[in-house]
């Protein structure tokens, strides 16, 4: 047991994420972490006869792993590291050969709502989703894996990296469910953003592990945005659905950059490659205004932070973290919205 514990390392506290590997496999009631966290796994500390079973049960558990060969039983080695964030994950991994089948019962158990887009760094990956042709991906080639469908995978000795993206965000970007992997990968190569995504994945694989968690989180957010934007360029959707997609993408940007005091409709429109008028129409379709949504999101975040911020953080500092640079106008807006002054709300929660 102690040997298996040392094979898994993590770096977060329960206030960041209630789930830890000691609780067993992740399940939906634990939700996602509040901030980016780091997790690593390795067979290095395990007895050779335990390594393959550990990897099968801990990493490869959503597949029915093939019966181990004598070499796998006596000398299997693998390691992986992951950044797990509110919007998605990234995994680096290196492994001896492993293979297995994902059956329909595994798909019914699928609970995370994620799809995987990645890059083979070394070795070869063979993957065949039911109803699609078999794919072989070598170094530098993309991989796409949708756990909602039965499939078979076979890795040789390999290294790889993949992003786990929120399924709803992917469907919004594509304008529907993901197509079969062979079709999606082929179409991605024709996207004007594909070279940028490919290069960013390579850079992440090469340098990501050397960054501190703050910069890893920043890079992960940017690559998730780039991946969704790339998928959006190949998506086809009716004209009437585009405002809803634009609103969803704008909302993601707003919540990710609330601390930027210069964030406004012009900045959002520029980042989303649309006109301000188009952006205004997308919000109007939801009976909202850009400025009103931005103000409400900032005020709600300040209220949440006030309830748990340490005593040494001033209200002005907390407000500035949420994009309010004028403390007087902030206090007026806060009281008008919530019916209480910021300092009174903070005092109320300190006394509890």
N, C-alpha and C positions, 0 to 999 in steps of 0.2 A: 504494500500500500504506500509506504513512504517513498519507495523507488518510483512508483507511478506519479506521485505528487510532484517529485522533483523533475519529472519529464514535462510538466506543464507549468509555465510561469505567467503571472499576470500582475498588473500594476494599479488596480483601482480599488476604491473604498465603496462601501454600500450606498453612500449618498450619491455616488456617480452611477452605479449600476448594482441592483440588488442581486443579480445573478453572478455567480462565480463558478469555475470548473468543479469546485468541491461539491456543488449542488447537483452534479450530474449534467445531463444534456440540457441545453437551452430549450425553453418552451415559451409560448406566447405570453403567458402571464407575467413574465419578467420584463417584457418590453425591450426597448433599445436603450443603450447608455445615454446619459445626458450630455456627455462630452466624449471626445475621442479617447479610446483606451488601447492598450497594447497587450497582445497575448502571444506567447511562443510555445511551441511543442517540439519535442525531440525524442528520438529513441536512444540517444547517446548513453543515458544513465541506466537503461534497462538491460536485463539479461537477454541474450540473443534469442532464446526460445520464446520470450514474451513480446518481442518488438512488433512482429507482424500483427498479433492479436490486438495489441494496444492501438496500433494505427488503424486497423479495421474498425475497432469499436469507438475510437475517439474522433477520427477524421473521416473515414470512409464509410461511416455507419449508415448513410442514406443509400448505399449500394449493397447488393448481396455480393460480397467479395468472393472471387474464385478460390477454390481450394489451394492453399499455399504449396508451392513447390518445395523440395528439400532445401534449396538455397534460401528461399524466403523464410522458411521455418527456422533456419539456423543462423542466418546472417543478414536479415532485412534491416536497412537503415533509412531514416527519413527525418526531415525537420521542416518546420513551417513557422512563419511569423505572420501576425495579422494586426491591422489597424481596424478597429470596429468603431463606427461613428453613428450619430443619429440618422444620417441619410444613406449610409452604405458602408461597405467594407472593402479592404484590399488585402490580398494574401500573397506572400512570397512562399515558395516551397521548392524543395529538392527531395527526390525520392528514388529508391530502387523501384524495379518494375512492380506494378500493381494493376489489377483489372477486376471488373465485376459488372453486374447488370443491375439496373434500376428498374424494378418491376412496378406494376400498377399499384400495388399496395403501398409501396414507398411513396408514390405520387400522391396518394390519398392522405398520407401523413404529412405532406408538405405544409409547413406552417409559417415559414419566414417570409413568403411573398417576394423572394429575390430571384433575379436571373443573373447569369455570370458572363462577363465579357473579358477576355484576357489575351495573353501573349505567351507563346512557347518560347523559352529562352535557350533551352538546350534539350536534345533528345527528340522524341517523337510522341505525339498523342494521336490515338485512333479513337474516333467517337462516331457512333451511329444512333441517331434518334429514330424511334419507330416511325415508319412512313417517310423517312428521308434517306438519301444515299449516305454511304459511309464516307467519313472525312478523315484525312491524314494531315496533321499539322506539324511542320518542322520548325526549326529555329527561326524566329522573326515573324512567324505566321500567327494570325488571330485564331482564337477559339471562342465558341459561344455554346453555352450550356443552359438549357431551360429545364429546371427540375420538375416542371409540371407534366413532363412527358416521359414515358418509359424510354430507356436508352441503354446502350452498352458502351463502356469506356475501357481502353487498354493503354496504359502508359508503359513505355520502356524506361530505362534509367533517364531521368528528366529533371529539368528545372522550369519553373513557370511562374507567372504572376496573373492574377485575375481580380477584376472588380466585381463585387456583388452589388447590383443596382436594384432599387425598389421597383417591383413589377409595375405598380400603378404609374410611376414616373416614366418608365420605359414605354408602357402602352400609350400614355399621353403623347410622348415624343413621336412614336410611330403612327399614332392615329388608329391603333387597334392592337390585337395580340401579336406577339413576335412571330414572324414567319419561321419556317424550318431553318436550322443553322446554316445549311449550304446556301440557301437563298439570301439570308441576312448577311453572311460574310462576303459573298460575291457582290452584293449591292453596296456594302460599306466601302469597298475599294473604289467605287465611282463617286463617293462623296468628296466635295471640295475640302472638307475638314479632316478626312481620313489621315493624310500625312501628319497633321498636327497631333491627332490622337495617338497614332502609332509611335511618334517620337516621344511624346510625353509618357507613354507607358514604358518605353525603353529607359528613359531618364529616371522614372520612379523606381524601376527594377535595379538600376545601377547605383543610385544615390539615396533612395528613400530610407533605407535602414540606418544611415549615418546621421539623419536629422533628429532634432529633439521633437518631442511630442507636439509642441505648439506648431512647428513648421510642417510636420507630417500631416497634421489636421488641416492646415491651410492648403497644402498641395493636394490632399485627397479631395477636398471640397471642389477645387478648381478642375481636377480631372473628372470628377463626377459630372460637373457642369459641361465640360467639353464632350464627354461621352454622350450625354443626353442631347446636346446640340447636334452632334454628328448623326445620331439616330434620327433626330428631327429632320435633317436634310434629306433623308431617304424615305421618310414617312409620307403617306398619302392619306389625306382626310378631306371630307367635304368642307366647302367654304364655311358652312354654318358652324362647324366645330372649332374653327381656328381661334375665335375670341376666347373660348373656354381654355384652350391650351395656352394661349398667351397670358391669360389671367393666372393660371397655375404656375407658369414659369416666373412671372413677375412676383407673385407671392413668395416663391422660394427665394428669389433675390432679396426681397425686402427683409425677410426674417434672418437672412444670413448677414446682411450689411446694415442692420439697424443702428449700429454705433457710428456710422459715417454721417456726420451732420450735413454733408452736401448731397446726400441721397435724395433725389426728387424725381419728378416725372421725366425731366429731360435726361437725367443720368440713366434711369431705367430704360427709357426708349432706346438710348444709344447702346446699352449693353444687350438689349434684346433685338437689335437691328430692325426696329420699326419706328414709325413716326409717333410723335406725341398724340396726334389725333387718333391713330389706331389703338394706342394704349388706353386713351380715355374711353374709347368705345368698348374695349374689352372689360373695363371696370364698370362702365355704365350698364353693361349687360347683366352684371351681378347686383345692380342697384347700389353701387359704391362709387366713390371718387378716389383717385390715387392719393391725394393729400390726406383725405379722411382715413383711408385704410392705413397709411403710413403712421399717422398720428396715433391711431388706436393701437396699433401693434407696439409702438414705442411706450405708450402709457401702460399697457398691460405688462410689458416686460419690466418696467420700473417697479410696478406694484409687486410683481413676483420676487424681484431681487430685494426689495425693501423688507420683505417678510423674513428673509434669512441671511441678510448681509451681516458680516462682523461689525462690531461697534466702531472700529477705527475707520471704516469707510464712511465718508460724508454723503449726505443726500445729493449734493452737487456732483460728486464723483460718480455716483450711481446713475444719475440722470445723464451725465455726459457719456457714459458707456452706452447709453441707449439713444444717443444722437441729439440730446437737448443741451444746447450751449448757453442759453439764457435761463438762469435759475428762477428769475422772477416770473417770466411767462410760463415756464414749466410748472411752477407751483400753482399758478392760476388755472392752467389747463387740467392739472391733476385733480384739483378740488372740484372743478366744474364737472369732471367726468365721474369721479367716485364719491363725491360728497364729503370728503375728508382731506385735511392737509397731509402732505407726505410725512411730516415729522410726527403727526398724531397717529398715523397708521403704524409707523415704525415703533413708536412707544407702546402702542397697544399690543403688538406681537412680542415685544421684549418682556412684558409683564405676564405673559401666559406661561 
